Amino acid sequence: IKADPSAVPVGVGPTLGNNDHLMFLELAQEFGVEPASIKFIVYPGAGGEIVPALLGGHVKATTIGLGEVLEQHKAGKMRIIGVSADQKLDFLPDVDTFTAQGVNLVFPHWRGIIGAPDLTPEQVKYWDDVFTKMVQTETWKTLIANLGWSNFYQNSAEHTTFLEKSTTDFDKLLTQVGLKK
């Protein structure tokens, strides 16, 4: 990709501008590749279309949720090059994080629960307490292991700060690649 970014098709889905696309753009920047020069192929069916395209050689790379490719990796049909988590994943001992490989990139693919704007501080605290307890349960730990997720829990204040920074960073990146004017 570094030699000729337009010559290596990269699968993303379900659209440009989503978290998988943004992560690949940030990864490209870390390697000194101009993100706008990468040839992205969009698969509206996301992983359900990208995985067969990757296996068939129609695209050469992708960023995707680990749960969508973990079995192919274990079977030797795909190679996971790195993970964007902040620490090595126990269930994937043969794959290092990008930072462990010398690439300055941590990119959590998060899911969140967003409340109504008029929640009282007491209600926010209640839900923070509920979710803090939930992510410590064995049920949660089993679920995220089965999905190939890392435990990236943030309470409401931490996540608000994270979203504000992410919005600023992504705004710059999307403007740079021409997806935002």
C-alpha positions in Angstrom: 0.0 0.0 0.0 2.8 2.4 0.8 4.4 2.0 -2.6 1.2 2.6 -4.5 -1.9 3.1 -2.4 -4.3 3.2 -5.4 -3.1 -0.3 -6.5 -4.2 -2.2 -3.4 -8.0 -2.5 -3.0 -9.2 -2.2 0.6 -12.6 -3.4 1.6 -14.8 -1.3 4.0 -18.4 -1.5 4.9 -21.2 -0.7 5.1 -20.1 2.9 4.1 -17.2 5.3 4.0 -16.8 7.3 7.1 -17.6 4.5 9.6 -15.3 3.4 12.3 -13.6 0.7 10.2 -12.9 3.1 7.4 -11.7 5.8 9.8 -9.3 3.3 11.5 -7.8 2.4 8.2 -7.3 6.1 7.4 -5.5 6.6 10.7 -3.4 3.6 10.1 -2.4 4.8 6.7 -1.4 8.2 8.2 0.8 6.4 10.7 2.7 4.8 7.8 3.0 8.0 5.9 0.4 7.1 3.3 -1.9 9.9 2.1 -5.4 8.6 3.1 -7.2 10.1 0.2 -5.1 8.0 -2.2 -6.2 4.6 -1.0 -8.6 2.6 -3.2 -11.5 1.7 -1.0 -14.1 -0.7 -2.2 -17.4 -0.3 -0.3 -19.5 -3.3 0.7 -22.9 -2.3 1.9 -23.3 -5.7 3.5 -20.2 -5.1 5.6 -18.5 -8.2 7.0 -21.0 -10.5 5.2 -19.6 -9.2 1.9 -16.1 -8.2 2.9 -15.0 -11.6 4.2 -15.8 -13.4 1.0 -14.2 -10.6 -1.0 -11.0 -10.9 1.0 -11.0 -14.7 0.8 -11.6 -14.4 -3.0 -8.8 -11.9 -3.5 -11.0 -9.1 -4.6 -9.7 -6.9 -1.9 -6.3 -7.3 -0.2 -7.0 -5.8 3.2 -9.7 -4.6 5.5 -10.4 -3.4 9.0 -13.2 -5.4 10.5 -14.5 -6.6 13.9 -12.4 -9.6 15.1 -15.5 -11.7 15.6 -16.1 -11.6 11.8 -12.7 -13.1 10.9 -11.5 -14.9 14.0 -12.4 -18.4 12.8 -10.8 -17.8 9.4 -7.7 -16.6 11.1 -7.6 -19.7 13.4 -8.1 -21.9 10.3 -5.2 -20.2 8.5 -7.4 -18.8 5.8 -6.7 -15.2 6.8 -4.0 -13.4 8.7 -4.8 -10.8 11.3 -1.9 -8.4 11.1 -2.6 -6.4 14.2 -5.3 -5.3 16.6 -6.2 -1.7 17.5 -6.9 -2.5 21.2 -4.7 -0.9 23.9 -3.5 -4.2 25.1 -2.9 -7.7 23.7 -6.0 -9.9 23.6 -5.8 -13.1 25.6 -7.9 -15.0 23.0 -5.5 -14.0 20.2 -2.0 -14.7 21.5 -0.4 -14.8 18.1 -1.4 -11.3 17.1 0.2 -8.1 18.6 -1.4 -4.8 19.0 -0.4 -2.1 16.6 1.4 -0.2 19.4 3.4 -3.4 20.2 4.5 -3.4 16.6 5.7 0.2 16.8 2.6 1.8 15.2 1.2 4.7 17.3 -2.5 3.6 17.0 -5.1 2.6 19.5 -8.6 2.7 18.0 -11.3 1.2 20.1 -14.3 0.0 18.2 -16.8 0.9 20.8 -20.5 0.4 21.3 -22.4 2.7 23.6 -25.6 3.3 25.4 -26.8 6.8 24.9 -29.4 8.4 27.2 -31.9 11.1 26.7 -30.5 14.7 27.0 -32.7 15.5 30.0 -31.4 12.7 32.4 -30.8 14.0 35.8 -27.4 13.6 37.5 -28.9 11.0 39.8 -30.2 9.0 36.8 -26.8 9.2 35.1 -25.1 8.0 38.3 -27.6 5.1 38.5 -26.8 3.9 35.0 -23.1 4.4 35.5 -23.3 2.2 38.5 -25.4 -0.5 36.7 -23.0 -0.7 33.8 -19.8 -0.5 36.0 -21.1 -3.6 37.7 -22.3 -5.3 34.5 -18.8 -5.2 32.8 -17.3 -6.9 35.8 -19.6 -10.0 35.6 -18.5 -13.3 34.2 -21.5 -13.2 31.7 -20.1 -10.0 30.2 -16.5 -11.3 30.1 -17.7 -14.4 28.3 -19.8 -12.4 25.9 -17.0 -10.1 24.8 -14.6 -13.0 24.5 -17.1 -14.8 22.2 -17.5 -11.6 20.1 -13.8 -10.9 19.9 -14.2 -7.6 21.8 -11.9 -6.1 24.4 -13.3 -4.6 27.5 -13.4 -0.8 26.8 -15.8 0.4 29.4 -16.0 4.1 30.1 -18.5 5.8 32.4 -20.6 8.7 31.1 -18.1 11.4 31.9 -15.1 9.5 30.4 -17.1 8.6 27.3 -18.3 12.2 26.8 -14.7 13.3 26.8 -13.7 10.5 24.5 -16.6 11.3 22.1 -15.6 15.0 22.0 -12.0 14.3 21.1 -13.0 11.6 18.6 -15.4 14.0 16.9 -12.7 16.6 16.5 -10.2 14.1 15.2 -12.6 12.4 12.8 -13.8 15.8 11.5 -10.2 16.7 10.5 -9.7 13.2 8.9 -13.0 13.3 7.0 -12.2 16.8 5.7 -8.7 15.7 4.7 -10.1 12.8 2.5 -12.9 14.9 1.0 -15.8 13.3 2.8 -16.6 16.5 4.7 -16.5 19.9 3.3 
